[in-house]
Amino acid sequence: MNNLNRLREAMKSRNLEALLLSDPVNVGWATGFTGSFGFALVTPDGGRFLTDSRYTLQAEEQVQGLSKHSFATPQTGEGFLAENVQAMALPRLAFEGTTVAYDTFTKWQSRLVGTELYSAGSVVGPLRMIKSPGEVAKIRNACKLTDACFDHVLRLVQPGVSEWDVQLDIEFYFRRNGAELAFAPIVVSGERSARPHGQASEKKLEKGDFLTMDFGAQVDGYCADLTRTVVVGEASERHREIYGQVLKAQLAAIGAMRPGVGAAEVDSVARTILDEKQLAKHFGHGLGHGLGRVVHDGGRLGIGSEDRLEMGQVWTVEPGVYIEGFGGVRIEDDVVVTESGVEVLTHSPKELLVLP
């Protein structure tokens, strides 16, 4: 069953006569469209895809399962939407309130005379959490290229090279191989590696630095997300102790993942391992997040999360320890939940690497 039909089944179960999708990620998930602007008007047995003249030809190539319609200046998006809703004679129209700004809602409401416009909350979000085999295959390809990038960039790691140099090499590698970046790479070293989402700087790598690199390719619209931490030049006992405990926590968390397990339980496994060395207090973020068409897709592995693992979900697993004035370690892999556990999709080495 393709994504559009999955959406229609969900609409039927919720008694939604018609649904308006406007968020580009959700529109792309349902229709295959990769442009930056489009509406999907979906009904249980039909619907229309609306876009502007920039994407007329692209929509013809990409959009499946909906009739395609486009407009040009001086028509506006709100006006064209209203015309098509009227043509479809929709008395009630749901939208995803979790992705629509209030100002946008009021503009739609003023134009959709005779149609009741109401929020159905999140409709596509829960569906996106369960990946089809085709979606998993695309994530697998993104992971494969991301692993290759890590192997490629290791040759650059040595004292005197700047964080910027490493970041640019990652970006160039993906571009040269026909991929997009899933997100702006994180490259931080030395004391700066204690910044979980620090930005690369002109700082040069020095002997004894932790170097954390967090990056991912986007291939065919689906993302990978990999983090590895290495040591430049020489590793101390403190380096090895912290790294070893983070790796132990990550492996234990991955080992605890299977259908039916609570996301918060998995997070707790990692924190318990880190606490063996009094390191849990330095782990300030969640263990992971959903992964798919965006790098931070639906779902959260973390304290207080109410999510439960299900077959077909794809997660990152990324414990970290960040000590101000010393540095930090994060080890991250992408996994898909299977019938009996998980399959790890990223395969870059995880033993502590001391480079060069």
N, C-alpha and C positions, 0 to 999 in steps of 0.2 A: 504494500500500500504506500503510495507516495504521500508527501507531506500535506498537500492540499486536501487529499481525501481523509487523512488523519484529522485535519482541522475540521472538515465537514462532520465527521463522526462525533468529535467533541462538541460541536455546535448543536447537533441533534440531542446529545445527552443533556445539554443545558437549556434546551428549548430556545435557542437563538435563531430567529427567523432570518437575520442578515447581520453580517459583521463587517465593519470597516477597519482595515489594517492600514496604518500610516507610518509606523516605525520602520526605517529602512531594513533593519536586521530581520524583523518579523516578516516583512513583505518579501524579502529575499528568501527566507526559509520556506515560505508557502508557495512561492511562484518560480524561484530560480533567477529572479531579476537581480542584477548586481549594480544598477545605477543608484544615484543618490536621492532620486525623488520618484515617488509613485504611490498610488493608493490601490489597495485590493478590496473590492466590494464582493464579498463572498456570501453565497446563499447555499442551502443544502444541495441544490442540484445545478448550480450555475454561478454566474457572477461576471464582473468586469474588472479589467486592469486599466488604470488611468495613469498617464504620465504626460510630460510636455514634449515639445517637438525635438528637444535635444536627444531624446531617447526613443523616438518612434521606431527606428530600424532595430535598435538593440532589443526593444521589447518584443518585436516580431521574432527575433532569433531565440530569446531566452524564456519568455513566459509561456507556460504550459497550463492548459485547463481552464483558462479564462479568455474571454474575448478582449482584444486590445483596442484602446482608444487613446488618442493624444490630442493636445490642444496647443495653440501658439498665441503669441501676443496679438491683440490686447486682452485676450481672455485670461482669467486668473485661475489658480488652482482651486480656490473655494467655489468660484462660480461654476467651473467645469464639474466639480464634485456634485454640486447641487443639481445641475442639469441631468447628470447620469442617475442620481438617486430618484429624481422625478420620473425619468424615463423608465426606470425599473419598478416604479410604483411601490415603493417600500414604505409602509405605514410606520414601522419601527426599525431602528437601526442601532445596533450595539457598537461600541468602540472599546478599545483597551485603555481604561482610565489610568493604568499604571505607566503608560508611555505618552500620554497626551497632556500638554500644558493647558492650564485653565484658559489662558487667552485664546489658544487654538480652538478649544471647545466652544467658547462664546462666539467666535467667528463662524464656526460651522453652524451653530444653533441659529444664528441670525439669517443664514442663507437657506437652511433646510426647512422651509415653511411647509407645514403639513406632514412632516415626519417627526416622530418622537425619537430623540437622540438620547441614549442612556449608556452608562458605563457598565461593562461586564467584567471589570477588573482585568486580571491577566488571563488570557485564553491561550496564546501561543507559548508563553513562557514554560508552563509545565510540560507541554508537548516537546519542546526543544531539549528538555533534560534527558529524554530517552532517545538515543541516536539509533538510526537505522543502520544496517550493515554497510550501506553505501556511504553514509556519513562517517562511520568509523574508519572506512577505507581511506577517505580523504584526510582525516586526522592522522592516520597512520603514515600517509605520504608526507604530511607536514612534519611529523616527528622524525621521519627518516632524513629529510633534508636538514632539519635542525641538528640532529646528531652529526651529520657530515660537516656542518658549519663549526661545531665545537672542535672536531678533530682538526679542521683547517686552521682555526684561530690559535691553537696551542703553539704553533711554530713562532708566533709573534711574542709570546710571553717571556720577557726577560727584563732585567733592570734597565732603566732608561727609556723604555717605551711608555708613552702616555696612555691614560685611560681613554682619551679621545681616539687615539690610534686604534685601540682594540675595538671600540664601538664602531668606528667607521669601517673596519675590516669586516665585522659581522654584517653590517648593512650592505656593503658592496657584494659580499658573497651571496646573500639572498637575491639581490637584484640581478647579479650575473647569471643566476640559475632560474630566472623567470618567476620568482616568488615575491609576494608582498611581505612586509613586516607585520607580524601579529600585534606588535606594540613597540614603542621606542626602547631599545636595549638598555639594560642597567649594567653599568660597568663601574665598580668601586673597589678601591684597594687600600691597604693599610688601615689606619684608624677610620677612614671613610667607609670601609666595608661594614661598619656598624650601622650604616644607614640602609634599611631594608629596600627603600625605593630611591636611593640616591642617584643623582645624575652624573654622568661621566664629566671629568674636568681635565684641566691641563696637567694634573698631578702625574708625575712619572713613577712607574713601578720601582720599588726598592727591595733589596734583599731582606727577607723576613716578613714581607707583606702577605696577608691574605688577599686574594683577588677573587671577587665574586662577579660572575657574569650570568645575567638572567635575560634570555632572549627566545624568540620563536619565529618560525616561518608561518605565513598564511598561504595555503595552497588550495586552489579551487574553492575559495571562500571559507576554509576551515583552518583553525589555528593549532599550533603547538606552543608549549611553554616549558622551557628547560632552564634549570639553574644548576651551575656547578661552581664550586669554590676550590681554588688551587692555592698553593704557597709558592712564592717567588724566591728562588735561591736556596733557602735553608729553612727547615721546619723545626721549631722548638718542641719540647715536651708539652707545653701548653697548647700549641697549635694542634698537636696530635690528639690530645685529650678531648678538646672541644669538638674537633672534627669527628673523631670516633664516636662520641656520644650522639651527635646530630645524626650520623649515619645509622647508628643503632636504633634511634627513635624512628627514623624514616622507614627502615626495614620492618620494624615491629608494627608500625601503623599500616603499611601495605599488607602485611600478613594477617591483619585483623579485618580486612575489608572483604565483605561478601554480601549478597542480597539479604535484606532485612535488618542489617546492623545500622544503628543510629549514627549519623554523622558526628554528633557530639562525642559518642563513645570512641570513635576512631581518633579524634583529636585528643581525648584523654589518655589514650595509650601512649602517644608521643610525649605528652607532658610528664607522664609518670616516669618514663625512661630518662628524660632530661633531668628530672628532679633527683635522680640517683647521684648526680654530680652537682646538685644545687644550681642547675642551669635553666630550669623552667622559668625562673623570674626574668630571664633575659629573652624569652620567647613571647613577644607582644602581639602577634597577629594570629589569624586562624591557620589551621593546618593546610587548607586547600580550598579550591573553588571549582565549580563546573567549568568545562571547556568545550568550545564548539565553534559557532560562527563568530563569536567574539571571545577574546581571551578570558574575560571574566563573565562566563555564561551563568545560567541559573544554578542555584545550589551553593551551599557553604559547608565545609568541614570546619567546625569551630564550636567553641563554648556557646551553649544556648541554642544551637541550630536544631530545628525540628525536622530536618530532612532525614530520610532513610534511604539506604542504598538500594538500588534496583538494577536489574540487568539492563545493559545498554547505556547506562550513565558513564560519562567520561569525566574524570576528576584529576586535578593536580594534587600531589602530596608533597608538601614543601616546609618541613620544620626548619626553624632557624634559631640561631643564638647570636645576639648582638651586644657586645660589651663596649661601652663608651670608653674611649682612650686606648683600646686594644684592637678591636676589629670584630668581624662577624663571619658566620658560616651559614649558608643555606644550601640545601640539596633538594632538588625538585625533579620529579618525574611525572609523566602523564600515564594514567591507567584507565582501562575500561572494565566495568563490572561484568563478570561472566556468571554462569550458572553456579559455580562453586567457589569463586573468589574474584580475583582480578587478573587481567593481562597487562603487563607493563609495556607501554608503547615506545618509550624512549630508552635507548640502550648505551648512552655514553658512559664511559667508565666512572665508577664511584669510589674506587680506592683513592686515598689521598695522593694527589700528584704534586711533586715538587719540581718546578720548572725554572730554567731549562735543565 
